[in-house]
């Protein structure tokens, strides 16, 4: 199959639409006004009330592509895997079909839709922890399909914060090494997780106790950029097609070492998406996150050459990202924001006194975790 980002996204959406799922549109980075977090951090984040039992206006089977931003891994950006902003392919059963059906569909889509050789697949399941029994239902499905299964503990427990819906999950990994697969996902890093299927059975109370949800649901999430990296045969997420315009343009303008190069590419792309959702630089809240992305970008660029400017970038590369993230490309929006970077004050030499200035803080958003993952 064609493994371009558009074809992979459409294959995912078509697969679930053909099975009765309705697409949830408008996957903005911005949570509802009453949500305390700054940005949407996962595909299920906007659907939390419906996973807890509220009827969804589109029905009980849903699919979408959700824009996400996470700041907890910001210091890790620069390696071949971490991203600030990404797209999450998601599907949901709100009390409709069981978790086991979701697993079978996931196997079918990876094998027949995306052409992944089943011999390159490995899965993990929740092995129990004393309070919640092992996820034997998922284990039996995978064994019937002929896939190797590894049981884990909290690595296969998913929640989106300290309270709210949660449950055991089953993760699908693809072998990215050469030759015959070896080891397991917990013993060999060449097994790369591509898809997480969560059985939302519980609600975690503020005191940490669990109560069974009256209507168990299924929540699945698959990072588009990571999937593209695997399907396109890369070992660096920045080599997949959605990043090529940025990586080629940045390397042509500014010679940088691999780590700073990835950071600049990630932050410029992420900043474009944030601006695409109408956020402007400021000293607080979401605007400060955008300002921080700009500061980190300019710090990396000016370290070797203080004359470098974001004005050197062609407009088409911004437009490409807005198109990939299905955002409106309004003429002049990005150009205005580029001019606003003149207000971002940075020291141009590392270690200068100005580098130690106190910066405004923004409220950190809780992140999905594996005891979440």
N, C-alpha and C positions, 0 to 999 in steps of 0.2 A: 504494500500500500504506500501511498504518498505520505511521508512523515513530516510534511510542513506543519507549522503550528495551526494554521487554519483548518487543514484536513483532519488533524488529530482532534482538535476541539469539536469540529462538526461530527466526526465519527462517534465521539462520546455522547454528544447531545442527541444525535439521531437514534443511537442504540436505545437510550432510555425513553425517548419520545415514542418510539415504536412499541414500547412496553407500558404505555399508558401514563407516562410522567409528563407533567406540565412544566414548562420552563419558567423559572422565577427570573425576571429581568431587572435591570438597574442595579447591578452588584457594586454599589458605590463603596469607597473606602470609609465613608462617614457613617457612624452608627446613628440611630434615632436620637433626637435631642435629649431624651431622658436617660440615655445610656451613659454611665460614668466614664467609659473608656474613650480614648482619643480616636482610635482607628479600629476598623474591623480587622480582627486577627485570625479568623478561620472561616471556613465555609459555613459552619453551623451557627456561628455567632448571631447573625440576624434572625435565625429560625428558633432560637432558644424558647420563646413563649409557646411555639407550636410543638416543640419536642416535649414540653411539659403538659400538653393537653389542649391548648387553645385550637379551635378549628382554623385551618388555613383557607383563605378564600379561593385558592386554586385547587383544593382537594387534598388527597392523602398521599399522592405520588408526585414528587417534585424533582427537578434537575436544574442545575444552574452552573455558571462560571462566575466565581466570586473574586473580586479584587481584595487582596489582603496586604497588610503592612505590619511588620513586627520590629520593634526596636530592641528587644532583649538580646538579639544576636548581632547588634550593630558593630561591636568591637571585633567580631569574627569575620566580617565582610572583608574580602581580599583573598580568601582561600577559594578552592575550586567549587565549593558547594553552597556557601551561605549567601542568601539574598535578603534584602530589606523588603522589597515589594514583589509579589508574585500572584499568580492566578491559581485558584483552587477549583478543580472540577469536582462537583458534588452531586450526589443523588440521595433521596430520602424516601423512606416509607414511614408515614405518620400513623402508626397503628394499623397498617394495611397488610403487607406481606411479612413473613418472618425473616430473621437474619440469615438463615440457611439459604433462602432463595437469592438473597443479595450476593452471597459468596459464589453460588453457581453462575450467576450472571457476570460477576467480576471475572471469573475464570474464562467464560465464553468470550467476553469482549477482548481480553488480553490475547487469547489464543487466536480467535477467528477474526476479530476486528482489527487488532494491531499486529497480528502475525508473530507474537512472541512464542518461541519454542517452549512447550511445557517442561522440557528437561532443564530449562534455565530458571524455573520457578521454585521457590521455597516459601513456606508460610510459617507464621508463628501464631500461637493461641494462648489465651490466658490459662494458667495452670492452677488457679485457686490461691487463696491467701489466708484461709482460716475463717474469714467472714463470708466470702463469696465462693461457691464451689467452682471447680474447673469447668471450662467451656467445652464440654464433651460434644455438644451438638456441632460446633464448628469443626472440631477435630475429626468427627466421623465424616462430615461432608468432604473435607480435604482428602482424607484417606480413600474415600470412594472414588474421587477424581484422580487418584494416583500421585498426589503431591506429597513431598516430605514435609513433616510437621515438627516444629520445635515448640515445646511448652516453656513459657516464661512467667514471671510474676508481674510486678508493677509496670514493666515495659509494655504489657498488653492490657493496661487499664487506662481509659481515656476520660478526661474531663476538660472543661473549658475555663476552669477557675476553681477557687476553694469551695464554692457551693454551686448547686444547680445540677442539671442532668449529667449522668455519667454512666459508665458501664464497661464491660470487657470488650476488647476489640481483637480483630484478627488482621494481621498485616501480611501483605503480599510483597515478596522481594524478587528481584531479577538479578541473575548472575551477570556481572559486568567484566569478569576476568577472562583470560584466554584459556582455551582447553576445557576439559571436563570440570564441572563445578565441584568444589570441595568444601568441607566444613559446613557451618550453619550460619544464620544471620548474626548470632551473638559471638561467633568465633572468627569470622572472616569478613572484613569490611568490603570485600568485593561484592557481597550481597547488598544490593541497594533497594531500600523500601520505595515502592511506587504507589501503593494503594492501601488505605486503612478503612476497614469496615467495622463500625462500632455498633454494638448492641446496646442501645440506650434503655436500660432496664431500671435504673435507680436515680434518685435525687439525693445529693449530699446536703445534709442540713448544716447550719453554722457550727454545731458542736462536733461535726465530723462523722456523725452517724449516717447510715444509709436507710432510705425508705424506698420500697418498690413503687415505680411509676404505675399509675392505673392503666396507662396505655403504652406498652413498650414500643419503641420505634427503632428504625435503622438509619444511621448517618454514615455516609461514606465520603472520603475525601482523597483526591489524587492531585498532587501538584503538577500543573501543566509543564512548567519548565524542567522539572526533574524527569517527567515522562519523556519529554522531547529529547533530553540528553541521552537517555537509555535507548530510545527507538532510533535515534540518529547515529548511535555508535560512538558517542563522545564520553570522555571521563571528566570533563570540565564543563559545568553548566553554562559558562560564558561562551562556549563554542557552538551552542545550538542556535537555530536560525533566528529566534527572536532577539538575540543579542548581537548578531553579526553586524547590523548597521552601526551600532555603538562601538563595538570592538574595532572594526575596521576604521571608522572615522577618528576615534580617539588615538589609535596607534599611528594614524597618518599625520595627525596634528601635533601630538605631544609624545615623544619617546619616554616611556615609563617602565619601571620594573614590573614584573607580573602582579605582585600584590597591590601596589598603588594603581596599576592599570585597571584591575578588577574593581577596586573601590570606586574609582572615578566613574567607570561604566555603570556600576550598580546605582550609585547615588544620583547621577544625572538622570538615569532612567526612572528611578523612584521619585525624584523630584518632579519630573514631568507628569507622572501619574497623579501625584498629590495636587499639583497645580490644575491638572485636568478635572479634578473634583472641586475646584474653586477655592482652594486654600491659598492664602497669601502669607509671605514671611512676616513674622512678628516675634515678640519677646515672650509670648506665653502660648500654652496649649498646642494645637496642631501647627500653628504658624511657626512655633519655635522648633518643632521637629523638622519642618522644611528648612528653616534657617540653619539648623545644625547640619543637615545634609549638605547644604551649600558651603558651610564653613569647612567641613571635612574635605569636600571636593577641592576647594581652593587651596587648602593647606597642602594637599598632595600635589597640586599643579604648581604652586609657587615655590615649593621646596627647592626645585632646581632652576626655575626661571620665573621671576616675578612679573614678567611681561605677559604671561599667558592669560587669556581672557575667555570667558564663556561666549563672548561675541564671535569668537573664531568658529563656533559650531554652525553648520548649515541648518536651516529651519526644517528641512525634510526629515532629519533624523528624529526630531521631536514629533513630527506628524506621524511618522511610522509607529512610534510607541503609543500615541493616542489611539491609532487605529487598532493595534494589537489588543489594547485594553478596552476597546469598544467605547471610547470617549469621544465627545464632539471636539472637532478641531476648529475652534473659532479663530479666525484670522486675528493676529496681533496679541492673543492672550499670552503665549509663551514669550514673545518678544518683549512685552511689557515686564514680565517677571524677570527676564534676563537683565533689564536695566536696573531692576530693584536690587540686584546683587551688588551694586555699587555701595549700598548701605551696609553690607556685611563687612565688618572691620576685623581683619586678621593680621597677626604678626607675620612678616614675610621671612623670618628666620626662626628656625626651631630654637626653643629655649629662651627666647627673649622675655623680658618682664611682662610684656603685654599678653604673652601666652598664658600667664597664670591668672588672668583676670577672672573674676567671678561671673558666671553665666547664669541667666535665668533658668529656672527649672520648670519642666513640664510634668504633668501627672503621668506616671507610667501606667500602661494598661496591663491588666492580668493577661498572661499568655496561656494558650492551650498547653496542657502538660500530661505526661504519661503517668501517671498516677493521678496521672495523666500524660498524654503525649502531645 
